Amino acid sequence: MGRIKKIPIKVAGIPVSKDTAVSLAKATRDVVLRRNVPDETMQKRMATCQGCPSWTGYRCSECGCVMKTKAKLASSTCPLKKWDDYIPDIRE
């Protein structure tokens, strides 16, 4: 018998999980420490998002993030691994 896939919890249409809390903590640290990726990387990330089926025009339906903000932050990653071509070296 196969395993039943766990359905993510959503609040106001935004996925909420342990990963969400971890990502928000990292994003907060990036904002406070002003750790942003170069503009070229941010634009590349946004272009990738805009061509993705999970793009809603504002948020990602996979992670629920506001992509214009998330694409700037150094520790941010794509939940679908579409940003793996550039991941900056961030010391935790």
N, C-alpha and C positions, 0 to 999 in steps of 0.2 A: 504494500500500500504506500502511496506517495505522501509526502508531507504537505500539509495545508499551508499555503503562502499567507504570511501575516500581513494583514491590511493596515497600512499606516494610519495613525490617528490624525485627523485634520481639525483645525480650529479656524473657522472663517475661511475654509478652503486652503489653509496653509498647513503643510505636513509638520507635525510636532513629534520629536523623538529625543533620545539622548544625544544623537548626533547634532540635532538642532541646537541644543544647549551648548555643546562643545564649540560648534561653529560660531555661535553668537559671542561666546567668551573670547575666542580668537579674534573675531572682528572688532570687538570692543577694544582689545589690546592694540590692534593695528591702528584704530582711530586715535586712541590716546597717545600712542608713540609715533603717530604720523608715518606709518609704514605703508607706503603705496607703491604699486608697480609703476614702471615708466608709462607715459601716455600711449606709446606705441603698443605695449602689451595690453593695456586696458581697451584700446580700440580693437585689437585683434580678438580679445575675449568677447566683446560686445558683438562683433560681426559673427562670431561662432554661435553665440546665443540667438541672435536674430534669425539665423538659418536653421534653428533647432525646432522640432515639433513641440517641445515643452515651453517654448517662448510664448508668453501671453501678451506681449507688447509692453510689459512693465515688470512682471515677475516671472520666475521660473516655476512651473507647476510641479517640478520634482522636489525642489528644496524650499520653495516659497519665498526666496530672497528677492529683494529689489535689486535687479541686476546692474543698474547704473551705479549703485553704491558698491555692490559686491565685486564687480569687475575691477575696481580700483585697489582693493585691499590685498596686501602681499600674501597673507596666509589663506586666502580664499581658494577653494577648489571647486570644480564642477562635479556634481553628484554622478554624472554620466561619463566622467573622465575625459571630457572633450577639451580640457585646458592643459592636458599633460605635456604639451610641447614646451611650455614655459612654466616652471615652478621655481620661484626665487628661493635662495638659501635663507631661511629664517631660523634664527637661534631661539629655541623655546625658553 
